[in-house]
Amino acid sequence: MTPDEARKQANALLATLYANVTDWDEALLDQALLAIASDGQPFGMNDLRTVLPDDACKPAGLYFHSLVNLEHPQVLQQAGEVRSINPKAHGKKVGVYYLTAAGRKFIQDRQPARTEQRRAAA
């Protein structure tokens, strides 16, 4: 398999996985991220894990990954790495980030957009 084919296959798999992150998951995670980032200090998945119920942590990884890879706007700016507190990660390093001003606006703006979408669907 060529690197291009591998990238296409990986992107297709990620798209399938992202589809499993529900609007409810996203809304919950948006609120948690805004609360954690409100003090201006760097944060990461370890911080989300400490405030979320276990069942919300599964989609949180995909949610976080989607924000890390979003370029327009750049939502998160990497500040460093720490070891994961997730026992299943076996000490793997995870990123620590700052929420950018554009990222805060992006997340805040999609909250009413999500409400409006639900109203239109009803």
NUKEFI-515574 format. One line per field, with one value per residue (C-alpha): residue number from 1; residue in one letter; chain; x negated, y, z. Coordinates in Angstrom, 2 decimals, padded with zeros to 5 digits. Layout:
NUKEFI-515574
seq: [NUM;...] $
type: [A;...] $
mol: [A;...] $
c1: [X;...] $
c2: [Y;...] $
c3: [Z;...] $
end
This chain:
NUKEFI-515574
seq: [1;2;3;4;5;6;7;8;9;10;11;12;13;14;15;16;17;18;19;20;21;22;23;24;25;26;27;28;29;30;31;32;33;34;35;36;37;38;39;40;41;42;43;44;45;46;47;48;49;50;51;52;53;54;55;56;57;58;59;60;61;62;63;64;65;66;67;68;69;70;71;72;73;74;75;76;77;78;79;80;81;82;83;84;85;86;87;88;89;90;91;92;93;94;95;96;97;98;99;100;101;102;103;104;105;106;107;108;109;110;111;112;113;114;115;116;117;118;119;120;121;122] $
type: [M;T;P;D;E;A;R;K;Q;A;N;A;L;L;A;T;L;Y;A;N;V;T;D;W;D;E;A;L;L;D;Q;A;L;L;A;I;A;S;D;G;Q;P;F;G;M;N;D;L;R;T;V;L;P;D;D;A;C;K;P;A;G;L;Y;F;H;S;L;V;N;L;E;H;P;Q;V;L;Q;Q;A;G;E;V;R;S;I;N;P;K;A;H;G;K;K;V;G;V;Y;Y;L;T;A;A;G;R;K;F;I;Q;D;R;Q;P;A;R;T;E;Q;R;R;A;A;A] $
mol: [A;A;A;A;A;A;A;A;A;A;A;A;A;A;A;A;A;A;A;A;A;A;A;A;A;A;A;A;A;A;A;A;A;A;A;A;A;A;A;A;A;A;A;A;A;A;A;A;A;A;A;A;A;A;A;A;A;A;A;A;A;A;A;A;A;A;A;A;A;A;A;A;A;A;A;A;A;A;A;A;A;A;A;A;A;A;A;A;A;A;A;A;A;A;A;A;A;A;A;A;A;A;A;A;A;A;A;A;A;A;A;A;A;A;A;A;A;A;A;A;A;A] $
c1: [000.00;-001.37;-001.48;001.30;003.51;002.80;003.74;007.00;007.83;007.05;009.15;012.09;011.85;011.66;014.71;016.64;015.54;016.33;019.87;020.31;019.78;023.36;024.60;025.21;021.58;020.32;022.51;021.34;017.71;017.96;019.24;016.55;013.77;014.96;015.13;011.68;010.05;011.68;008.68;006.30;004.10;003.06;005.30;005.70;007.56;006.39;008.33;011.45;011.16;011.28;014.62;016.45;018.27;016.49;018.94;018.30;014.54;014.85;016.16;013.99;010.85;012.40;013.88;010.49;008.74;011.15;010.38;006.62;006.74;009.07;007.07;009.68;010.12;007.22;009.03;006.14;002.49;000.15;-001.64;-003.39;-002.83;-002.10;-001.57;002.01;003.89;005.98;004.81;005.54;003.00;000.13;-001.65;-001.36;-002.02;000.94;000.97;001.64;003.17;004.34;007.77;007.29;009.58;010.80;011.36;013.43;015.57;015.93;017.18;019.44;020.93;021.79;023.82;026.73;026.29;026.85;030.02;031.30;030.60;032.66;035.54;035.49;035.50;038.50] $
c2: [000.00;003.42;006.27;008.03;004.93;004.50;008.14;007.76;004.57;006.21;009.28;007.08;005.20;008.45;009.82;006.71;007.10;010.85;010.03;008.24;011.47;012.64;016.21;015.50;014.37;017.45;019.81;018.23;018.31;021.92;022.97;021.03;022.40;026.01;025.62;024.01;026.53;029.55;030.20;030.55;027.68;024.82;021.76;018.41;015.12;014.38;017.42;016.38;012.88;014.29;016.08;013.77;010.54;007.45;006.92;010.49;009.89;007.54;010.17;012.82;011.50;011.85;015.23;016.47;015.07;016.93;020.23;019.66;019.11;022.02;024.75;027.36;028.54;027.21;026.17;024.82;025.79;023.10;023.98;020.67;017.03;015.04;011.35;010.15;009.29;006.79;003.34;001.92;004.35;002.76;006.07;007.35;011.07;013.33;016.94;019.92;022.97;026.54;027.46;030.26;033.30;032.10;028.64;030.02;031.97;028.90;026.75;029.48;030.17;026.56;026.24;028.41;026.95;023.48;024.68;026.24;023.02;021.04;023.49;023.23;019.42;019.35] $
c3: [000.00;-000.94;001.60;-000.35;-000.22;003.50;004.15;002.22;004.09;007.47;006.59;005.59;008.89;010.88;009.03;010.04;013.65;013.74;012.64;015.99;017.96;018.50;018.76;022.45;022.90;021.10;023.15;026.43;025.37;024.14;027.57;029.41;027.20;027.57;031.36;031.63;029.28;030.93;033.21;030.22;031.40;029.10;029.20;027.49;027.47;031.02;032.20;030.29;031.80;035.32;034.78;032.37;033.12;031.78;028.91;027.67;027.46;024.49;022.06;023.75;022.05;018.60;019.51;020.73;017.66;015.39;017.17;017.10;013.33;012.57;010.84;009.94;012.56;014.57;017.73;019.78;020.01;021.35;024.58;025.24;026.18;029.33;030.06;029.74;032.92;030.95;032.12;028.66;027.13;029.12;029.70;026.13;025.75;025.00;023.92;026.14;024.45;024.79;023.46;020.95;020.83;017.41;018.89;021.76;019.28;017.03;019.92;021.33;017.88;017.19;020.40;019.13;015.65;017.11;018.88;015.67;013.76;016.29;015.98;012.19;012.40;014.76] $
end
